[in-house]
């Protein structure tokens, strides 16, 4: 299912905000093509919650911000991170020591990849609750997923005001599960068990945990959750766990109980009864299972029908692991799961291992124009099998041309990066230097990109690169590696395609001006109070504004306005990450 954004609304919003950017003389950008937005995995209206208890579990082995964050079952292992240092007050003062606020528990701070502790300064708590609940499901932008991960795991000062029925730490856990960040969600639970006292957060975590391939972890918590909550969904999850554990008689009792209570999920009951009776035939008549229906299918060991349709990082990742399904379906599901953050590089690589290693001679650059999950898997398999770095250079180029900017910045790009570690900074590799530099930048490895950027520029200066550098240096400029003013704009436009590329060039320049230009402070409100917004609110506004599609579904003016807001809030690294992704999206390699 796809949902198209309204280009008129986006364009109008960007035009209204453009005046504050100081981008005089640049043409307004047309609306970019919209990509499909995934259907939310979890209910938007949460079930009833319980008041959380004050007792918390001790901190234990929180997530390493550099680890693979996608919930690919056994491949995710939290790394050790030291607790944030205490901040000493200035001057002479006496203050009673207080226990850390479990509402603001986390694993990151400004010293280990997190955001500033004053994220929520000045933001009323009810507004923060609404913003956290509004984080979109299924973020396809690597930049936006990284921002959301850091924001949701940062140890921050509590916001002012009293809260509503739900706790902030529960809202954060639910958001982490919603974006497919199971490693982040588990790291938060290592700090405090309080989120699982909230029914909606617990349900979101159980769904993702089970479908990510670690049912034993979800089922271990089930007795406690079943005793705490009354919603029928917990009895269904208990039945899923009973079927998976080989206790069909207990599951049959659960079916009778739910029917007596008036539950009407006939598909689930039919699947549960078939599982209890030992049926093993492929499932029929369930083309679009809900997450819990899919969990019952998986628990019974049956195969979903070949044309099954699911959405969300957990269900897609689960589908990719069903070996009896047609391989093209598994590959498509796995790549979509990776795009949503639900499958990490190791899990994606394991999926690609199911593809027969191809003949490298058949993987021509022309084939890259017909990009598909199978083709990308074949390129990676061929790269692994090719012993010569020089031979891998051509395969690497084809793989880059067969991928989107989001894939280059995500799990697939990480797998490609592993395959080019032995590429040498020599003239023989100059033809792929722009692509190597681009990949390093999109993977957040700017230092490694510098030398390859220099090699690519040498080819450009010798007029040998056939326009590749024209699509690289703006990406490097957005990352802060080069200065826009150091390049001949006229030659750049000609290299892009002359008059036909002027509109594209204007869109790129709008973003570069926003990321490197002077940012004027907002005028104060009518009552004289400052118009600045809390840092966290600016980030959450950006997530909500861009939605699941991220920069790929926005206009250049939208991105420039968001970049300016982020810089005004002192969040320059996040602004650059977003600008890099958008410029790279506009200037795809050809």
VOGU-3710 file (C-alpha; in Angstrom, 3 decimals, decimal comma):
1> xxxxxxxxxx> 0,000/0,000/0,000  1,335/3,446/-0,813  0,272/6,836/0,443  1,329/9,874/-1,553  2,127/13,116/0,191  0,437/16,308/-1,004  3,041/18,208/-3,073  1,060/21,427/-3,002  1,001/21,403/0,777  4,736/20,718/0,997
11> xxxxxxxxxx> 5,622/23,339/-1,581  3,464/26,004/0,035  4,902/25,269/3,453  8,448/25,498/2,089  7,724/28,745/0,241  6,361/30,396/3,375  9,487/29,483/5,317  11,995/30,309/2,569  12,024/34,014/3,403  13,778/33,257/6,693
21> xxxxxxxxxx> 16,660/31,486/4,968  18,256/34,422/3,179  18,430/32,524/-0,120  17,943/35,505/-2,447  18,274/34,856/-6,169  17,765/31,090/-6,158  14,891/29,549/-8,045  12,282/27,726/-6,042  12,508/23,950/-6,293  9,773/21,786/-7,763
31> xxxxxxxxxx> 8,189/19,133/-5,701  10,112/15,884/-5,730  8,540/12,548/-6,493  6,881/10,958/-3,523  7,565/7,420/-2,426  5,119/5,133/-0,678  4,688/5,367/3,075  4,422/2,128/5,058  1,282/1,233/6,931  1,830/1,750/10,699
41> xxxxxxxxxx> 2,782/-1,474/12,438  1,189/-0,627/15,756  -2,186/0,864/16,745  -2,276/4,641/16,742  -4,740/4,679/19,639  -3,033/2,853/22,502  -4,908/0,468/24,764  -5,527/1,385/28,344  -2,437/1,873/30,476  -1,632/1,288/34,100
51> xxxxxxxxxx> 0,016/3,750/36,410  3,721/2,792/36,474  5,316/1,636/39,685  8,266/3,606/41,053  10,665/0,642/41,271  13,190/0,242/38,434  15,609/-2,462/37,399  19,325/-1,665/37,707  21,230/-0,537/34,633  22,941/-3,344/32,737
61> xxxxxxxxxx> 25,040/-3,276/29,573  23,330/-0,491/27,521  23,527/-0,290/23,728  26,616/0,896/21,961  25,611/3,758/19,652  27,896/2,399/16,967  26,434/-1,124/16,983  24,018/-2,485/14,418  20,666/-1,293/15,683  18,199/-3,244/13,565
71> xxxxxxxxxx> 16,451/-6,094/15,393  17,896/-9,034/13,493  17,570/-11,526/16,314  20,888/-12,982/17,475  23,016/-10,452/15,597  22,320/-7,594/18,013  24,412/-7,453/21,153  24,479/-4,287/23,268  27,937/-2,983/24,023  29,079/-1,401/27,227
81> xxxxxxxxxx> 28,657/2,343/27,652  29,714/4,182/30,754  27,098/6,039/32,725  26,905/9,774/31,985  29,199/11,841/34,233  27,618/13,927/36,943  27,463/17,633/36,186  28,970/19,736/38,944  27,161/22,965/39,854  29,063/26,210/39,552
91> xxxxxxxxxx> 29,469/28,525/42,515  28,801/27,559/46,122  25,567/25,737/46,713  24,165/22,810/48,627  21,720/20,468/46,965  20,172/17,245/48,194  21,250/14,241/46,140  18,377/12,718/44,223  17,993/9,390/42,467  18,027/9,567/38,642
101> xxxxxxxxxx> 14,606/10,185/37,168  13,486/6,883/35,557  11,351/8,906/33,155  14,537/10,221/31,533  16,616/7,036/31,686  18,775/6,305/28,678  22,123/5,022/27,446  23,536/8,044/25,603  24,768/11,494/26,560  26,673/14,259/24,794
111> xxxxxxxxxx> 29,957/12,395/25,414  29,061/9,081/23,757  26,891/9,970/20,781  23,825/11,365/22,505  22,294/14,822/22,397  22,600/17,688/24,915  20,960/17,184/28,302  18,852/20,336/27,855  16,849/18,750/25,030  13,531/19,568/26,640
121> xxxxxxxxxx> 14,339/22,833/28,389  11,274/25,064/28,260  9,012/22,469/26,597  5,877/21,702/28,645  5,561/18,024/29,374  2,141/17,570/27,690  3,634/18,914/24,451  6,559/16,519/24,730  4,200/13,582/25,236  2,287/14,524/22,086
131> xxxxxxxxxx> 5,492/14,938/20,056  6,887/11,558/21,157  3,615/9,852/20,308  3,753/11,465/16,858  7,104/10,011/15,749  6,219/8,301/12,453  6,408/4,538/12,054  8,810/3,017/9,566  11,357/5,768/8,920  13,051/4,988/5,598
141> xxxxxxxxxx> 15,695/7,707/5,951  18,970/6,558/7,592  19,559/10,135/8,740  16,143/10,387/10,376  16,464/6,960/12,013  19,817/7,957/13,473  18,355/11,216/14,812  15,376/9,389/16,329  17,631/6,727/17,901  19,870/9,292/19,565
151> xxxxxxxxxx> 16,994/11,444/20,716  15,055/8,557/22,255  18,076/7,114/24,113  19,602/10,368/25,370  19,695/10,945/29,132  18,100/14,389/29,407  16,816/16,759/32,052  13,080/16,276/32,672  10,691/18,768/31,115  8,641/21,108/33,296
161> xxxxxxxxxx> 5,066/20,328/34,243  2,992/17,352/35,273  2,469/14,391/32,997  -0,614/12,646/31,746  -1,451/8,961/32,215  1,551/7,660/30,250  5,196/7,913/31,223  7,840/9,468/28,990  10,059/6,399/29,153  7,136/4,243/27,957
171> xxxxxxxxxx> 6,449/6,632/25,088  10,121/6,433/24,144  10,143/2,619/24,212  7,019/2,528/22,059  8,599/4,933/19,550  11,792/2,840/19,371  9,719/-0,250/18,612  7,655/1,695/16,085  10,745/2,611/14,059  12,138/-0,936/14,238
181> xxxxxxxxxx> 14,958/-0,103/16,683  14,774/-3,220/18,834  18,392/-2,946/19,978  17,660/0,571/21,239  14,437/-0,586/22,906  16,228/-3,428/24,679  18,994/-1,071/25,775  16,377/1,202/27,333  14,831/-1,773/29,144  18,279/-2,602/30,515
191> xxxxxxxxxx> 18,140/0,758/32,259  14,623/0,487/33,610  11,785/-2,032/33,386  9,217/0,705/33,890  8,189/0,945/30,194  6,716/-2,564/30,275  4,235/-1,372/32,886  2,591/0,611/30,076  0,316/-1,614/27,982  0,783/0,057/24,600
201> xxxxxxxxxx> 4,571/0,175/24,976  4,668/-3,454/26,096  2,563/-4,564/23,137  4,747/-2,693/20,657  7,886/-4,244/22,145  6,468/-7,794/22,198  5,323/-7,589/18,569  8,689/-6,420/17,322  10,671/-8,736/19,594  8,758/-11,811/18,471
211> xxxxxxxxxx> 8,762/-10,992/14,758  12,408/-9,934/14,826  13,298/-13,554/15,458  13,672/-13,747/19,248  10,337/-15,243/20,358  11,880/-16,727/23,480  12,621/-13,234/24,807  9,050/-12,069/24,232  7,546/-15,277/25,649  9,749/-15,091/28,750
221> xxxxxxxxxx> 7,962/-11,847/29,682  4,490/-13,161/28,817  3,372/-14,505/32,224  4,123/-11,155/33,855  2,414/-9,179/31,092  -0,598/-11,486/31,053  -0,990/-11,040/34,794  -0,711/-7,269/34,545  -3,025/-6,480/31,617  -6,580/-7,537/30,766
231> xxxxxxxxxx> -6,798/-6,903/27,029  -7,510/-10,088/24,988  -4,384/-9,490/22,900  -2,253/-10,831/25,761  -4,154/-14,106/25,808  -3,501/-14,364/22,070  0,193/-13,801/22,595  0,167/-16,438/25,327  -1,364/-18,869/22,832  1,319/-18,011/20,248
241> xxxxxxxxxx> 3,974/-18,797/22,848  2,218/-22,038/23,837  2,055/-23,240/20,223  5,723/-22,349/19,731  6,632/-24,277/22,882  4,693/-27,367/21,755  1,730/-27,025/24,141  -1,300/-27,090/21,802  -3,760/-28,253/24,479  -3,183/-25,088/26,482
251> xxxxxxxxxx> -3,725/-23,026/23,339  -7,072/-24,730/22,703  -8,210/-23,731/26,188  -7,242/-20,178/25,361  -9,395/-20,230/22,224  -12,440/-21,312/24,214  -11,849/-18,637/26,813  -11,499/-15,854/24,238  -14,651/-16,921/22,438  -16,559/-16,884/25,709
261> xxxxxxxxxx> -15,325/-13,322/26,210  -16,770/-12,334/22,821  -13,496/-11,965/20,908  -14,185/-12,001/17,131  -10,772/-12,615/15,520  -11,916/-15,589/13,436  -8,716/-15,709/11,349  -6,565/-15,979/14,470  -8,813/-18,678/15,921  -8,672/-20,647/12,657
271> xxxxxxxxxx> -4,869/-20,411/12,597  -4,622/-21,389/16,261  -6,919/-24,395/15,838  -4,967/-25,561/12,792  -1,734/-25,240/14,728  -3,164/-27,098/17,712  -4,268/-29,959/15,481  -0,806/-30,285/13,972  -1,584/-29,044/10,464  1,548/-28,318/8,418
281> xxxxxxxxxx> 0,125/-27,375/5,013  0,837/-23,852/3,724  -1,639/-21,250/4,904  -4,384/-20,210/2,490  -6,872/-17,377/2,625  -4,764/-15,068/4,816  -3,234/-12,668/2,311  -2,691/-9,752/4,712  -2,179/-11,104/8,238  -1,978/-8,803/11,226
291> xxxxxxxxxx> 1,274/-8,989/13,223  -0,212/-11,402/15,770  -1,782/-13,560/13,042  1,620/-13,729/11,344  3,188/-14,652/14,680  0,753/-17,568/15,014  1,627/-18,746/11,487  5,325/-18,649/12,329  4,825/-20,354/15,708  3,009/-23,242/14,019
301> xxxxxxxxxx> 5,804/-23,763/11,503  3,452/-23,278/8,562  4,324/-21,267/5,466  2,396/-18,088/4,610  0,786/-18,004/1,183  3,126/-16,918/-1,597  1,328/-13,633/-2,272  1,219/-12,609/1,395  1,408/-8,858/2,033  2,762/-7,406/5,266
311> xxxxxxxxxx> 4,196/-4,051/6,326  6,312/-2,819/9,189  9,915/-3,665/10,134  9,027/-6,711/12,255  6,635/-8,527/9,895  8,865/-7,851/6,889  11,956/-9,144/8,677  10,025/-12,243/9,761  8,870/-12,907/6,206  12,426/-12,663/4,884
321> xxxxxxxxxx> 13,473/-15,560/7,143  10,817/-18,041/5,922  13,004/-20,238/3,731  10,069/-22,051/2,115  8,808/-18,832/0,504  9,917/-17,897/-3,038  13,327/-16,241/-2,900  12,261/-13,051/-4,757  9,559/-12,476/-2,126  12,047/-13,010/0,697
331> xxxxxxxxxx> 14,566/-10,647/-0,875  11,976/-7,928/-1,402  10,725/-8,285/2,176  14,265/-8,264/3,557  15,305/-5,156/1,677  12,143/-3,381/2,759  12,765/-4,441/6,365  16,321/-3,105/6,141  15,023/0,169/4,707  12,737/0,528/7,746
341> xxxxxxxxxx> 15,512/-0,297/10,213  14,203/-3,798/10,936  17,109/-5,804/9,518  20,740/-5,023/10,244  23,660/-5,612/7,836  24,390/-9,064/9,238  20,791/-10,166/8,782  20,631/-8,744/5,261  23,906/-10,450/4,378  22,609/-13,782/5,647
351> xxxxxxxxxx> 19,544/-13,374/3,437  21,720/-12,676/0,393  23,614/-15,905/1,043  20,541/-17,745/-0,261  21,299/-16,335/-3,737  23,483/-18,422/-6,031  26,777/-16,701/-6,751  26,525/-15,323/-10,308  29,003/-15,116/-13,128  30,577/-11,653/-12,735
361> xxxxxxxxxx> 30,731/-11,267/-16,521  26,944/-11,222/-16,626  26,672/-8,339/-14,148  27,209/-5,465/-16,528  26,537/-1,807/-15,808  23,590/-2,022/-18,211  21,988/-4,553/-15,880  22,161/-1,997/-13,087  19,482/0,005/-14,877  17,103/-2,822/-14,045
371> xxxxxxxxxx> 17,792/-2,658/-10,348  16,065/-5,291/-8,218  16,653/-7,008/-4,875  17,970/-10,057/-6,738  20,432/-7,954/-8,743  21,752/-6,239/-5,618  22,169/-9,602/-3,909  24,040/-10,911/-6,950  26,382/-7,935/-6,978  27,243/-8,485/-3,328
381> xxxxxxxxxx> 27,780/-12,214/-3,833  30,017/-11,505/-6,819  32,001/-8,918/-4,846  32,670/-11,464/-2,120  33,746/-14,115/-4,614  36,035/-11,874/-6,690  39,616/-12,219/-5,376  41,087/-9,194/-7,141  40,493/-5,639/-5,795  40,715/-4,376/-9,371
391> xxxxxxxxxx> 38,041/-6,862/-10,428  35,841/-5,796/-7,530  36,050/-2,159/-8,590  33,780/-2,722/-11,588  31,350/-4,802/-9,549  31,291/-2,104/-6,862  30,393/0,521/-9,433  27,519/-1,589/-10,711  26,270/-2,211/-7,177  26,298/1,527/-6,382
401> xxxxxxxxxx> 24,343/2,320/-9,536  21,788/-0,346/-8,588  21,069/1,162/-5,151  19,171/4,145/-3,834  20,653/6,834/-1,604  18,812/5,304/1,359  20,326/1,890/0,641  23,792/3,400/0,307  23,393/5,047/3,697  21,861/1,964/5,312
411> xxxxxxxxxx> 22,513/-1,751/5,738  23,366/-2,460/2,094  25,883/0,380/2,045  27,573/-1,071/5,132  27,970/-4,419/3,353  29,474/-2,662/0,317  31,845/-0,731/2,553  33,185/-3,999/3,967  33,970/-5,196/0,433  36,067/-2,182/-0,585
421> xxxxxxxxxx> 38,287/-1,962/2,473  41,334/-2,999/0,420  40,783/-0,572/-2,469  43,968/1,435/-2,980  44,346/5,191/-3,456  45,986/4,852/-6,863  45,242/6,040/-10,374  43,867/2,597/-11,164  40,975/3,222/-8,765  40,312/6,813/-9,826
431> xxxxxxxxxx> 37,263/5,815/-11,872  35,446/4,587/-8,754  36,866/7,210/-6,373  33,715/9,415/-6,546  31,543/6,435/-5,613  33,871/5,314/-2,822  33,909/8,837/-1,383  30,137/9,094/-1,673  29,611/5,793/0,144  31,918/6,794/3,000
441> xxxxxxxxxx> 30,079/10,103/3,409  26,639/8,494/3,446  27,893/5,963/6,000  29,032/8,811/8,254  32,760/8,174/7,684  33,814/11,633/6,551  37,467/11,213/7,538  37,800/8,129/5,334  36,114/9,993/2,479  38,686/12,819/2,323
451> xxxxxxxxxx> 41,453/10,946/0,517  39,028/9,461/-2,021  37,544/12,899/-2,550  41,022/14,184/-3,388  41,624/11,365/-5,877  38,259/12,060/-7,525  39,088/15,759/-7,806  42,373/14,971/-9,533  40,449/13,074/-12,208  38,006/15,975/-12,465
461> xxxxxxxxxx> 40,816/18,504/-12,927  42,223/16,317/-15,702  38,765/16,183/-17,352  38,674/12,388/-17,085  35,787/11,710/-14,745  32,876/12,178/-17,196  30,820/14,309/-14,817  31,069/12,059/-11,754  32,718/14,741/-9,622  29,914/17,192/-10,371
471> xxxxxxxxxx> 27,589/14,821/-8,493  30,020/14,294/-5,636  31,384/17,635/-4,489  27,975/19,054/-3,421  27,481/15,953/-1,235  30,941/16,582/0,243  30,089/20,271/0,687  26,926/19,378/2,612  29,104/17,183/4,853  31,503/20,080/5,458
481> xxxxxxxxxx> 34,441/18,492/3,591  34,773/21,160/0,876  33,628/24,740/0,344  30,988/25,531/-2,237  32,790/28,747/-3,190  35,881/26,833/-4,317  34,133/25,388/-7,389  33,305/26,987/-10,724  29,508/27,093/-10,723  29,278/27,511/-14,475
491> xxxxxxxxxx> 31,408/24,451/-15,186  29,487/22,513/-12,549  26,140/23,200/-14,232  27,581/22,214/-17,604  28,906/18,961/-16,127  25,447/18,235/-14,678  23,764/18,678/-18,044  23,699/22,370/-18,971  20,389/24,203/-19,208  18,461/21,024/-18,502
501> xxxxxxxxxx> 20,163/20,805/-15,099  19,669/24,395/-13,922  16,599/23,594/-11,868  18,415/20,673/-10,242  21,408/22,911/-9,516  19,154/25,516/-7,900  17,677/22,908/-5,566  21,148/21,789/-4,498  22,294/25,381/-3,922  19,229/26,097/-1,761
511> xxxxxxxxxx> 20,272/23,294/0,601  23,979/24,178/0,592  23,153/27,792/1,397  21,039/26,635/4,341  23,697/24,321/5,759  26,602/26,787/5,481  24,988/30,239/5,394  24,553/32,686/8,245  21,565/31,811/10,411  19,740/34,823/11,782
521> xxxxxxxxxx> 17,962/34,450/15,147  14,207/34,548/15,102  12,646/37,848/16,201  11,203/37,759/19,748  7,527/37,235/20,419  5,233/40,217/20,872  5,679/40,048/24,659  9,465/40,217/24,277  10,106/36,566/25,107  12,611/34,693/22,919
531> xxxxxxxxxx> 11,217/32,755/19,967  13,702/29,899/20,245  12,366/26,341/20,578  13,811/23,522/22,692  16,315/21,380/20,801  14,277/18,219/21,206  11,131/19,906/19,904  12,976/21,037/16,781  14,146/17,466/16,132  10,707/15,977/16,738
541> xxxxxxxxxx> 9,131/18,599/14,475  11,572/17,572/11,736  10,673/13,897/12,153  6,958/14,650/11,981  7,322/17,039/9,034  9,368/14,665/6,881  7,431/11,554/7,887  8,305/8,011/6,818  9,609/9,115/3,403  12,281/11,415/4,819
551> xxxxxxxxxx> 14,229/13,752/2,523  13,327/11,673/-0,534  9,727/12,824/-0,194  10,425/16,505/0,514  11,215/19,598/-1,507  14,561/21,353/-1,332  12,833/24,292/0,355  11,411/22,007/3,049  14,848/20,580/3,758  16,469/24,014/3,770
561> xxxxxxxxxx> 13,910/25,273/6,275  14,420/22,260/8,561  18,209/22,522/8,272  17,990/26,190/9,262  15,800/25,376/12,264  18,244/22,674/13,396  21,220/25,002/13,075  19,385/27,764/14,919  18,852/25,279/17,777  22,577/24,431/17,835
571> xxxxxxxxxx> 22,097/21,010/16,226  24,527/21,407/13,343  25,560/17,717/13,078  21,925/16,654/12,602  21,444/19,472/10,075  24,431/18,304/8,039  23,370/14,667/8,113  19,972/15,607/6,745  21,454/17,926/4,104  23,910/15,245/2,949
581> xxxxxxxxxx> 21,133/12,739/2,431  18,981/15,198/0,474  21,798/16,424/-1,780  22,858/12,825/-2,437  19,250/11,993/-3,304  19,115/14,857/-5,801  22,505/14,025/-7,339  22,394/10,294/-7,867  25,428/8,866/-9,665  24,908/8,049/-13,328
//
